[in-house]
Amino acid sequence: MRVHAFQHVRFEGLGAIEPWLEVRNASITWTRFFADPRIPAPDAYDWLIVLGGPMSVNDEALLPWLRDEKRAIAAAIDAGKTVLGICLGAQLIASARGAVVSPNREREIGWLEVERVADPAAHPIARAFPSRAEVFHWHGETFALPTGAVHLARSEACEAQAFALGPRVVGMQFHLETTAESAAALVQHCPEDLKPGRYVQSSDEMLADPARFARLHEVLEAVLDAWGAGA
């Protein structure tokens, strides 16, 4: 299994996805846009994972490589690759498929519930996801659903939380991959995001209970198993 990851900032990596891939003997390669924006052709990998970041998909004038990244994501989907987008990554998939990405009505940061929208019979990811789950969020923007997408999950603060395009392409606004270390890195690097809001938790509240991350990773593994089964 050849996995390629699009990484946008040093402090948002694969997190708990990496050990899941290692157990499956995956080879992992990277495009780190903050260091070298070169992107391989889709025939160089089997799976593409598009990670998060503090920028907007609409920042193309400031970050011209975003245009190339969107074209690469569209090419991967067209080539039948297995594609997972997380937070910014989900927004990039949506944008690459012509959907609008815009500010959400609320910033959503911390441990908040999402609920499954899709009938579990509608998609294997819907079957893998609990009817309700507490997950980790860190976003201020959201996506419209791309044409043909199955709406998988929503939250009180954000209607579009997850979608699927066919059996191989999944976008999730929330972070199932977050570890205690990567959450602490977000707090360190993005403190300006933590100004008070209805759906914004304090750093102390986000980091207080390590057991939350273990529960989060149980959901992650179920979703990854379902996503991988569609490959």
C-alpha positions as CSV (number, residue, x, y, z in Angstrom):
1,M,0.0,0.0,0.0
2,R,1.5,3.3,-1.1
3,V,0.2,6.3,0.9
4,H,1.0,9.9,0.0
5,A,0.2,12.7,2.5
6,F,-0.4,16.4,1.7
7,Q,0.9,18.3,4.8
8,H,0.3,22.0,5.2
9,V,2.1,23.0,8.4
10,R,4.6,21.2,10.5
11,F,2.4,20.8,13.6
12,E,-0.5,19.0,11.8
13,G,0.6,15.5,10.8
14,L,-0.9,12.1,10.5
15,G,-1.3,11.6,14.3
16,A,-3.0,8.4,15.2
17,I,-3.4,7.5,11.5
18,E,0.3,6.7,11.2
19,P,0.4,3.7,13.5
20,W,-2.7,2.3,11.7
21,L,-0.8,2.6,8.4
22,E,2.4,1.1,9.9
23,V,0.6,-2.0,11.1
24,R,-0.6,-2.5,7.5
25,N,3.0,-2.1,6.1
26,A,2.1,1.0,4.2
27,S,4.9,3.1,2.7
28,I,4.3,6.8,3.4
29,T,5.6,9.7,1.2
30,W,4.9,13.4,1.7
31,T,4.3,16.7,0.0
32,R,5.1,19.3,2.7
33,F,3.8,22.5,1.2
34,F,5.6,24.6,3.8
35,A,8.9,23.2,2.6
36,D,8.6,21.9,-1.0
37,P,5.3,22.1,-2.9
38,R,6.2,19.5,-5.5
39,I,3.3,17.0,-6.0
40,P,3.7,13.5,-7.5
41,A,1.4,12.2,-10.2
42,P,-1.5,10.0,-9.1
43,D,0.2,6.8,-10.4
44,A,2.9,7.3,-7.7
45,Y,0.5,6.3,-4.8
46,D,-2.6,4.3,-4.0
47,W,-4.0,6.4,-1.2
48,L,-3.9,10.2,-0.7
49,I,-4.4,11.8,2.8
50,V,-5.0,15.5,2.8
51,L,-4.3,17.0,6.2
52,G,-5.4,20.1,8.1
53,G,-3.9,23.5,8.4
54,P,-4.8,27.1,9.5
55,M,-5.0,28.5,6.0
56,S,-8.2,28.8,3.9
57,V,-8.7,27.0,0.7
58,N,-9.6,30.5,-0.7
59,D,-6.1,31.9,0.1
60,E,-4.8,31.2,-3.5
61,A,-3.4,34.7,-4.0
62,L,-1.3,34.3,-0.8
63,L,-0.5,30.6,-1.3
64,P,-0.4,29.9,-5.0
65,W,0.3,26.2,-4.5
66,L,-3.3,25.8,-3.3
67,R,-4.3,25.8,-7.0
68,D,-1.9,23.0,-7.8
69,E,-3.1,21.1,-4.7
70,K,-6.7,21.3,-5.7
71,R,-5.9,20.1,-9.3
72,A,-3.9,17.2,-7.8
73,I,-6.8,16.2,-5.6
74,A,-9.2,16.3,-8.5
75,A,-6.8,14.2,-10.6
76,A,-6.5,11.7,-7.8
77,I,-10.2,11.3,-7.5
78,D,-10.6,11.0,-11.3
79,A,-7.9,8.3,-11.3
80,G,-9.9,6.3,-8.8
81,K,-7.5,6.8,-5.9
82,T,-8.6,6.3,-2.2
83,V,-8.7,9.9,-0.8
84,L,-9.2,11.1,2.8
85,G,-9.5,14.8,3.7
86,I,-9.3,16.1,7.3
87,C,-10.6,19.6,8.2
88,L,-8.8,21.8,5.6
89,G,-8.3,18.6,3.6
90,A,-12.0,18.0,3.5
91,Q,-12.5,21.6,2.4
92,L,-9.9,21.1,-0.3
93,I,-11.7,18.0,-1.6
94,A,-15.0,20.0,-1.7
95,S,-13.4,22.9,-3.4
96,A,-11.7,20.7,-5.9
97,R,-15.1,19.3,-6.8
98,G,-16.6,22.8,-7.3
99,A,-18.3,23.2,-3.9
100,V,-18.1,26.5,-1.9
101,V,-15.9,26.8,1.2
102,S,-16.8,29.7,3.4
103,P,-16.7,30.9,7.1
104,N,-18.9,28.8,9.3
105,R,-21.5,30.7,11.5
106,E,-19.5,29.6,14.5
107,R,-15.9,28.6,15.3
108,E,-15.9,25.1,16.5
109,I,-12.8,24.2,18.7
110,G,-12.5,21.4,21.2
111,W,-14.5,18.3,22.2
112,L,-18.0,18.5,20.7
113,E,-20.5,15.9,19.5
114,V,-21.3,15.1,15.9
115,E,-24.2,13.0,14.9
116,R,-24.5,10.6,12.0
117,V,-26.8,11.9,9.2
118,A,-26.7,9.2,6.6
119,D,-28.6,5.9,6.9
120,P,-26.1,3.3,7.8
121,A,-27.2,1.3,4.8
122,A,-26.2,4.3,2.5
123,H,-22.4,4.1,2.8
124,P,-19.8,1.9,4.6
125,I,-18.4,4.9,6.5
126,A,-21.9,5.6,7.8
127,R,-22.1,2.1,9.1
128,A,-18.7,2.5,10.8
129,F,-19.6,5.8,12.5
130,P,-21.6,5.9,15.8
131,S,-25.0,7.6,15.8
132,R,-23.4,10.2,18.1
133,A,-19.8,10.7,19.1
134,E,-17.6,13.2,20.8
135,V,-14.8,14.2,18.5
136,F,-12.1,16.9,18.3
137,H,-12.7,20.0,16.3
138,W,-10.6,23.0,15.2
139,H,-12.1,25.0,12.4
140,G,-13.7,28.3,11.5
141,E,-14.8,27.5,7.9
142,T,-17.0,24.9,6.4
143,F,-17.8,23.4,3.0
144,A,-20.9,23.0,0.9
145,L,-21.5,19.3,0.0
146,P,-20.0,18.5,-3.5
147,T,-22.4,17.3,-6.1
148,G,-23.2,13.6,-5.6
149,A,-21.8,13.5,-2.1
150,V,-23.4,11.5,0.7
151,H,-23.9,13.7,3.8
152,L,-22.4,11.6,6.6
153,A,-22.4,13.8,9.8
154,R,-23.4,17.1,11.3
155,S,-23.1,19.0,14.5
156,E,-25.0,21.7,16.4
157,A,-22.6,24.3,15.3
158,C,-21.9,23.1,11.7
159,E,-24.2,21.3,9.4
160,A,-21.6,19.8,7.0
161,Q,-19.3,17.7,9.1
162,A,-18.5,14.8,6.8
163,F,-19.3,13.5,3.4
164,A,-18.4,10.7,1.0
165,L,-18.0,10.6,-2.8
166,G,-18.4,7.0,-3.8
167,P,-16.7,4.3,-1.7
168,R,-13.2,5.7,-1.8
169,V,-13.4,9.5,-1.1
170,V,-14.2,10.8,2.4
171,G,-14.0,14.3,3.8
172,M,-14.3,15.0,7.6
173,Q,-14.4,18.5,9.1
174,F,-13.4,17.1,12.5
175,H,-10.1,15.5,13.6
176,L,-10.2,11.8,14.6
177,E,-6.5,11.6,14.3
178,T,-5.6,14.1,17.0
179,T,-3.4,12.9,19.8
180,A,-2.7,14.7,23.1
181,E,0.6,15.9,21.6
182,S,-0.9,17.2,18.4
183,A,-3.7,19.0,20.3
184,A,-1.1,20.6,22.5
185,A,0.7,21.7,19.3
186,L,-2.4,23.3,18.0
187,V,-2.9,25.2,21.3
188,Q,0.7,26.4,21.1
189,H,0.7,27.4,17.4
190,C,-2.8,28.8,17.1
191,P,-3.6,30.6,20.4
192,E,-5.4,33.4,18.5
193,D,-8.2,30.9,17.5
194,L,-9.1,30.5,21.2
195,K,-10.9,33.7,21.7
196,P,-14.2,33.0,23.5
197,G,-17.1,31.6,21.5
198,R,-20.2,29.4,22.1
199,Y,-18.4,26.4,20.7
200,V,-14.8,27.2,21.7
201,Q,-13.2,25.4,24.7
202,S,-10.3,26.5,26.7
203,S,-6.9,24.8,26.2
204,D,-7.1,23.4,29.8
205,E,-10.5,21.8,29.0
206,M,-9.3,20.4,25.7
207,L,-6.2,18.8,27.2
208,A,-7.4,17.7,30.7
209,D,-8.6,14.2,30.0
210,P,-6.3,11.8,28.1
211,A,-9.0,9.1,28.0
212,R,-10.8,11.3,25.4
213,F,-8.1,10.6,22.9
214,A,-8.3,6.9,23.4
215,R,-12.0,7.0,22.7
216,L,-11.5,9.2,19.7
217,H,-9.0,6.7,18.2
218,E,-11.5,3.9,18.6
219,V,-13.8,5.8,16.2
220,L,-10.8,6.6,13.9
221,E,-9.9,2.9,13.6
222,A,-13.5,1.9,12.7
223,V,-13.7,4.7,10.1
224,L,-10.3,3.9,8.6
225,D,-11.1,0.2,8.4
226,A,-14.3,1.0,6.5
227,W,-12.5,3.5,4.3
228,G,-9.8,1.1,3.5
229,A,-12.2,-1.6,2.7
230,G,-13.6,0.5,-0.1
231,A,-10.1,0.8,-1.7
